Amino acid sequence: MALRSPFTVAIVAALSIAVPSAHAEPTPEQSAYCVAALKVRAEPLAQRVRRGDPAAEEQLLPIVTDSFAFIGSSYKQGVDSAKANELLAAAEKAQTQLPRAELAKIQDACQAQGRQLFSHANVFERAFVARAARNRIERLRQRS
């Protein structure tokens, strides 16, 4: 049996937190972890949108949609804004210690889980998430 470094164990634990089983609803902590990871992925594209780059909007929309799918999941579980912000801050802090390559793996897994959450949502939930994502991009565009 291969020995695992504490760092490897931490990454495996982070991935297991970030990516629940295929049809399981993520916990609020898991959702916050993924929102934090996707926020980091989205920021360079958001900057391009603020500068008026329409191609960046197309790339950013799926990331923002996946993030809002996690936010919607937490909302359905009754997590209030203060608690959600607290969980997000803790997730952001934890992720600052991750190497870029490991964070990218987590972001990929979170994006896949976000797409799955969105696809399993009912029509009203999907409409709400899609509208929230489009509104977020519109606000970024108006800041340019």
Buried (B, 14 or more C-beta within 10 A) or exposed (E): EEEEEEEEEBBEEBBEBBBBEEEEBBBBBBBBBBBBBBBBBBEEBBEBBBEEBEEBBEBBBBBBBBBBBBBBBBBEEEBEEEEBEBBBEBBBEBBEEBEEEBBBBBBEBBBEBBBBBBEEBEEEBBEBBBEBBBEBBEEBBEEE
